[in-house]
Every structure is written in structure tokens, then in C-alpha cells.
Amino acid sequence: MSSFPAPAAVLFDMDGTLVETEELWGQALHELAARRGGALSAEGRAATVGTSMRTSMAIVHAELGLPADEQRVDTDARWVEDRVAELMGAGVQWRPGARELLAGVRAAGVPTALVTTTPRRLTDLVLAAIARSFEGSAPFAVTVCGDEVPARKPDPAPYLQAAAALGVDVRCCVVVEDSVVGVTSGLAAGAAVLGVPAMQVIDPAPGLVLRETLTGVGVADLGALLTDRETAGC
């Protein structure tokens, strides 16, 4: 048996970490750029991963040479969200190993939270699909969406809010992320972070463990991330 204690909670990102929905956001952003008469570069698309909608719009508009315009930002952001909702309606796919890890965490009785920059109306579509994989039961004790926080990732606020809602010490939690802004948010909150890059390069950092995939990752592996947290009482 493993000597590693289980985390106080596991806080999961959604897009690109648990499910393949990051690809849907990319499709919608490329379509938006085409609607605006241009094209989004691979570098521009990569820069939008994990960011807020306003940040994504700023990146797209800058690449297209469009001047800053609040009305355009609001209009285009709404179009992208509506398009992603439409694409999600066709179904979402799990990332490799993600369902198995979530099931293992739940089976071990470890509290879970979903912490995403995606707004609630789209997150609920994914949550419904995820619940169907768990015989209709809600897989997360807490969900924190991008339109429910005082500041979005890379600010630590989303992960601090999730830990507080679960009633646990964030320093004894493990965050699972795929993006630079998500990893930055989790580390800034004080959690141990498991980074599984999907569309971005994530540089090594104290408190961060990088894996190519979630396949084969279990609760003991997450607990091992907390072995240097003895001073936090974990």
C-alpha cells in the first residue's frame, strides 16, 4: 500500500484537462476570425488557451488588426460562446485517463471541485455530459465558473474560492491543469499542481509536476505531490 496520504481535495480544470472541449473553443475562434475577414495563427490560438473570453478576444482582434472596441468584443464573445454551445451539443470527449482518475478520486472519498474559466451556461452542458458517465450522479462537490469569481485565472481567486467552499486548506489540495494560466493560478493559490500540457508548453516550477497524460495517474500519485507539504500539516 502507498504511504502517501490522499489530498484534502482535488481541484480539476475542465477544458483540455478533463474533456476535449478546448478543441471546440479553437474551432469557434478560427470561425470568428474568418467571419471578421481574417485568420487566426497557430501562435495566436495557443495564446488563448485557458484565458478569459476578453483576453481571447483581445488576441484575436489584435491578430486581425481590429482596433479596440467594446461593442465588438461583447458581440464576438457572445458569438463564440453560442457557437461553442452548439458544438458541445454534439457531445464531448474525455481526455485520456481523465475519467478514470476522476472515478478513482471519487471512489477514495476525496472531495472534488471543478474550477474553470468557462461561463456557467456552457459549463453546465459539460457537467451534464460528465454526469451521464457517472450514472447521472454529480461528480463534483463544488463547481466554480469563470463568471462566478472576483478574478479569473491566472489569479489565484478561483482555486481559493473552490477550497474555501469545500472547507479545506488549499495547501493540502492538488490542482490538475493543462494551461499556463491554470498552472499559474493553482501555484499562486498555494496548491500542489499536476500539469498535463495539451496545447501549450508549460515550464517547470516549484510545486509543479508535469505529466504527458493522465493515463495511469491515481490517488496515490496525487498524494505524492504533497510530500513536501509537511509544514502545512497535510
N, C-alpha and C positions, 0 to 999 in steps of 0.2 A: 504493500500500500504506500501511497505517496505521503511524505511528511509535510507537504506544503498545505497550509490552511486555505480554505476557499476564500475568495474575495468577499468583502462585505456586500458588494453588489457588482454586477457587470452592466456597463452603460454602452449600448450599441448605437453607432451611427446607422443610417439607413441606406441612402443611395450609394451604390458602389461598394458597400461593406456587406450588407445582408442580402440585398437584391440588386438586379442588373439595371435598375431604373436610371442610373447615370447615363446609359446609352440613349434613353428616351429624351432626357434633357438635351443631350448633344444633337439629336435629330431635330428637335424643335428649334434650337438655336441656329443651326445651319439653315433651316427653312425660313426662319425670321430674316437672316441675313440676305437670303435670296429674294424675299419679299421686298426688302429695302434696296434691292438693286446691286447687291454686292456678294461677297463670300467671306466666310469666317475661316481663318487659317487654323491649322492644327495647333499651333502655339497659342493662339487666342482661345481656342476651345479648351485646351488643357488648363489655361489660367482661370477659367470659370469654375473648375471642378471644386465643389464644396463651398462655394461662395454664396453670398446672398443674391437675390434677384437684382437688386440695384447695382451691385458690383458687376454682375454678369452683363447687365445692360450697358454699363459704362464701357466694359471691354469690347462688346460687340459694336457699339456706336463709334468708339474710337477707331476701331479697325476699318469701319465703313466711311470714316471721315465725316461723320454727322456731328454737328455742334450740340452742346448740352441743351437739352430741352425737357423740362419736367413732364409735360404732357406726352411727349414721345416715349419717355421712359415708362410712364404709367400704362400707356396704350400697348406698348410692346411687351411689357412684363405680363400684362393680363393675357395677351395673345399667346405667349409662350406657356403660361400656366394652363390655359384652356387646351392647348394642343397636347401638352403632356398628359392632362387628364384623359383626353381622347385616346392617346396611345396606351395609357395604363388600363383602359377599359378592355383591351385585347388580352390582358394578363401580364403578370410579372414573373420573372425567373429568379430563383435563388442564386447567390454567388456560391462557388464551390466550397463545401464544408460548412456554410453558414447555418443551414437548417439543423445540421447535426450538432453543431456547437450550441446553438440556442436550446435545442432539446436537452442536451446534456446539462447545461446550466440550470434549466428548469427542474430536471429530474433530481439534481443535487440540492434543490431547495434554496438556491441562491437568488436573491431578488434581482430583477432585471428592469432596465429602463431603455426606452428608445429616445435618442436625442438627435434631432435632425433640423437642418436649416429649411427644409421643405415646409410650406404652409400647411395648416391643419386640413384644409379641404382636400388636398392631394394625399397627405399622409394617411388619412382615413381610408382612401382607396387601397393603399398598400397594406394597411393593417387588416382590412377585410380579407385580402388575398392570403396574408400570412396566417390569419386565424383559421382559414379553411385547411391549411396544412397541419393544424393542431386540433382538428376535430371541432372547430368552431370556438375553442376557448381563447381568451385574450392572452397572448404570450408575454405581455409586459405589464408590470405593476404600475408603471408611470410612463407617460409619453410627453415629451417636450418638443414643441414645434417652433419653427422659425418666427412665426407671428405671435408667439406667446412668451417671449423673453425680452428683457430690457436691452440686451445687446446680443448680436449673433456671433457665431464662430468667425474669427479666431479668439474672440473674447472668451474668458472662462465662464461667463454667466450661464450658458445653457447647461453645462455639466454641474456647476454648483447648484443650480436650481433642481436638477434631477436628484442629486444626492440628498439635498435638503428634503425633497418630497418623499424620498424613501426613508429618511431618518437615519442615514448612515454617514460616517466620516468619509469624505471624498478621497482622503489619502489612503484609505483601505479599499478603494474601488479600482477596477480595471476598466479602462475605456478601450473600445475596439473601433478603429477608424481606418479610412483609406486615403484621406486627403491631407495636404499640408495644413490647411486652416483647421481641420478637425483635430489633427495631432497637436497642433499648437494650442488649441482650446483645452484639450484634455490635460496636457502638461501644465498649462498655466493654472488650471484648477487644482493641481496637486495630485492628480491620479497617476497610477501607472498606466502606460499606454501600449497596446499592441497595434502596430501599424501594418496594414496589408495593402500596399500601394496597388491601385488599379490603373489609373491614367496619369499619375504624376510620380516623379522621383521624390522620395522623402529621405532627407538626410538624417544620419544617426544623431541622437541626442540623449542626454542623461534621462533616465526614466522611461525610455522608449525601447521596445523590442520590435524588430522588423521581421515579418514572415512573408513569403511569396504567396501563401494561400492559407485559408482557414481549415483546409482539409487535414484531418488528423489532430487538430487542436482540441484539447479537452479542459475540464475544470482544473485539473492538476497543473496544466501548463499555465493557465491564468494565475493560479495561486503562486506559482514560481516567480511571477513578475513582482510579487510583493515581498520577496525575501529580504530586500534591503530596506524595508519599511518598519523595522522593529521599533524605532524610536517613536513611531506614530501609534504604537500599541496594536498593530494589526496582527 
